[in-house]
Amino acid sequence: MTRWVARPRVLLRRLPEGVVVLPARGHGPTSVLAGTAEELWDLLATPHSVEELASELAARHGADPTLVAADLEVALDDLLGRDLVETRES
């Protein structure tokens, strides 16, 4: 099973507007994660599958886990492309 987790050396700063993150290798632009993206980031402190993430976020917001999972696939691929997360097989 694929699990997603924040890269260990991502630099971050919490601001009232959200979390500002800089890629682990220091290459690339900074990103500001706010709202549910900030909640996702907090969950990614430990490895989670898409299903686990979707279940947790759906429960928090009273949403359909299937719809949340579809949105998460896009969001996680984006974070991966920014070098902010990594995958692990378990």
TAUR-V241417 format. One line per field, one symbol per residue. psi: psi as a letter, one per 40 degrees, with the letter a starting at -180 (. if undefined). A space follows every 50 residues. Layout:
BEGIN
psi->???
END
This chain:
BEGIN
psi->hhiiiiidfhhihhideahhihideehiiiihhibddddddddedihiid ddddddddddefihdddddddddddddddddefdiiiih.
END
